[in-house]
Amino acid sequence: MTSTIIILAVIVLIIILLISLYNRLVKLRNSRENAFADIDVQLKQRHDLIPQLVETVKGYMNHEDKVLTNVTAARSGALKASTIDEKIEAENMLSSALGGLNIAVEAYPDLKANENFMQLQEEISDVENKLSAVRRFFNSATKEYNNAVETFPSNIIAGMFSFKKESMFDLGVAQREALDEAPKISF
């Protein structure tokens, strides 16, 4: 009789532990998805500003069509992306295209002094700073989720219910390569 009660108590404790682990994994996954929703808000603002920036720059750049086409195409690709992983890849491409635009702008002193351009640059800079902050939060949520998916004993529950390791929102290959180069300073 006593051994039956002990066995039932152990079984109940194991069931409670399994339910707790499952619920924790669900909460962490939802937290990660919520963090990406915050990124989506900032990306929407970024995507809304880009056409204004491109139109402002078009008036000054006569022969930089390829740069503007790349930015427009990258923005279009970012808008079409549907999964988190597709959005991460598309946004990395858009960041690279915007970097190319910033380099091209350096050749146009009148454009850099234009009030509309400067205001758009400030707005985009503000959105980029906010994006950076929400990406950090997203990566933190992703790390916490991935740790739970991969560590014992929650990895057992994760495997049973198809929870899988998720990707971080990183810089992307092109931006990582650019960071490997020493900055050029000229006076």
C-alpha positions in Angstrom: 0.0 0.0 0.0 2.8 2.5 1.0 4.8 1.5 -2.1 1.8 2.1 -4.3 1.4 5.6 -2.9 5.1 6.4 -3.4 5.0 5.1 -7.0 1.8 7.2 -7.7 3.4 10.3 -6.1 6.6 9.8 -8.2 4.4 9.4 -11.4 2.4 12.6 -10.5 5.7 14.5 -9.9 7.1 13.3 -13.2 3.9 14.3 -15.0 3.9 17.8 -13.4 7.6 18.2 -14.4 6.8 17.2 -18.0 3.9 19.6 -18.2 6.0 22.4 -16.6 8.8 21.8 -19.1 6.4 21.7 -22.1 4.7 24.9 -20.9 8.1 26.6 -20.5 9.1 25.7 -24.1 5.8 27.1 -25.4 6.3 30.3 -23.4 9.9 30.7 -24.7 8.8 30.1 -28.3 6.0 32.6 -28.0 8.4 35.1 -26.4 10.7 34.7 -29.4 7.9 35.2 -31.9 6.7 38.3 -29.9 10.2 39.7 -30.1 10.2 39.2 -33.9 6.9 41.0 -34.0 8.7 44.0 -32.5 11.3 43.7 -35.2 8.5 43.6 -37.8 7.2 47.0 -36.6 10.6 48.6 -37.0 11.1 46.9 -40.4 7.7 48.4 -41.5 8.9 51.8 -40.6 12.2 51.2 -42.4 10.4 50.0 -45.5 8.1 53.0 -45.5 11.1 55.4 -45.3 13.1 53.8 -48.1 11.0 55.0 -51.1 11.2 58.5 -49.8 14.9 58.3 -49.5 15.3 56.8 -53.0 13.1 59.5 -54.5 15.1 62.2 -52.7 18.4 60.7 -53.9 17.1 60.2 -57.5 17.0 63.9 -58.0 20.7 64.2 -57.4 22.1 61.0 -58.8 22.0 60.8 -62.5 24.2 57.8 -63.1 23.8 55.7 -59.9 20.7 53.8 -61.1 22.2 50.4 -60.2 22.5 51.5 -56.5 18.9 52.7 -56.4 17.7 49.6 -58.2 19.5 47.4 -55.7 17.9 49.2 -52.8 14.4 49.0 -54.4 14.8 45.3 -55.2 16.1 44.5 -51.7 13.2 46.4 -50.2 10.8 44.4 -52.4 12.4 41.2 -51.4 12.1 42.1 -47.7 8.4 42.9 -48.1 7.8 39.5 -49.8 9.6 37.5 -47.1 7.1 35.5 -45.0 9.0 33.3 -42.5 11.3 34.6 -39.8 14.3 33.0 -41.6 13.4 34.5 -45.0 12.9 37.9 -43.3 16.3 37.7 -41.6 18.0 36.9 -45.0 16.1 39.6 -46.9 16.8 42.3 -44.3 20.5 41.5 -44.4 20.4 42.0 -48.1 18.5 45.3 -47.6 21.1 46.5 -45.1 23.8 45.7 -47.6 22.0 47.6 -50.3 21.5 50.6 -48.0 25.2 50.5 -47.2 25.9 50.8 -50.9 23.6 53.7 -51.1 25.3 55.5 -48.3 28.7 55.0 -50.0 27.3 56.4 -53.3 25.8 59.4 -51.5 29.3 60.5 -50.3 30.0 61.6 -53.9 27.2 64.2 -53.8 27.9 67.1 -51.5 24.8 69.0 -52.5 22.7 65.9 -51.6 24.3 65.5 -48.2 23.4 69.2 -47.5 19.8 68.8 -48.7 17.4 69.3 -45.7 15.0 66.6 -46.9 17.8 64.1 -47.3 19.2 65.0 -43.9 15.8 64.5 -42.2 15.3 61.2 -43.9 18.8 60.1 -42.9 18.0 61.0 -39.2 14.7 59.1 -39.4 16.4 56.0 -40.9 19.2 56.3 -38.3 16.6 56.3 -35.6 14.8 53.3 -37.0 18.1 51.5 -37.4 19.0 52.1 -33.7 15.6 50.8 -32.7 16.0 47.8 -35.0 19.4 47.1 -33.3 17.7 47.1 -29.9 14.9 44.9 -30.9 17.2 42.5 -32.7 19.3 42.2 -29.5 16.1 41.4 -27.6 15.0 38.9 -30.3 18.5 37.2 -30.1 18.3 37.0 -26.4 14.8 35.4 -26.5 16.1 33.0 -29.2 19.1 32.1 -27.1 17.0 31.4 -24.1 14.6 29.3 -26.3 17.5 27.4 -27.9 19.1 26.7 -24.5 15.8 25.2 -23.3 15.4 23.1 -26.5 19.0 21.7 -26.2 19.5 21.2 -22.5 18.4 18.2 -20.3 15.6 17.4 -19.4 13.6 19.8 -21.5 15.4 18.5 -24.7 13.4 15.3 -24.2 10.1 17.2 -24.3 11.4 19.4 -27.1 12.1 16.3 -29.2 8.8 14.7 -28.5 6.8 17.8 -29.5 9.0 19.0 -32.5 10.5 22.1 -30.8 13.7 22.8 -32.8 16.6 25.1 -32.5 15.9 28.5 -34.2 18.2 30.9 -36.0 19.5 34.2 -34.6 19.1 37.5 -36.4 22.8 38.1 -37.2 24.6 40.5 -39.4 24.7 38.3 -42.5 27.7 37.3 -44.5 28.3 40.6 -46.4 28.2 42.8 -43.3 30.3 40.3 -41.3 33.0 40.5 -44.1 32.8 44.3 -44.0 33.5 44.2 -40.2 36.6 42.1 -40.9 38.1 45.0 -42.8 39.9 47.8 -40.9 38.0 51.1 -41.1 39.5 53.7 -43.6 40.1 57.0 -42.1 41.0 60.0 -44.3 41.3 63.7 -43.7 
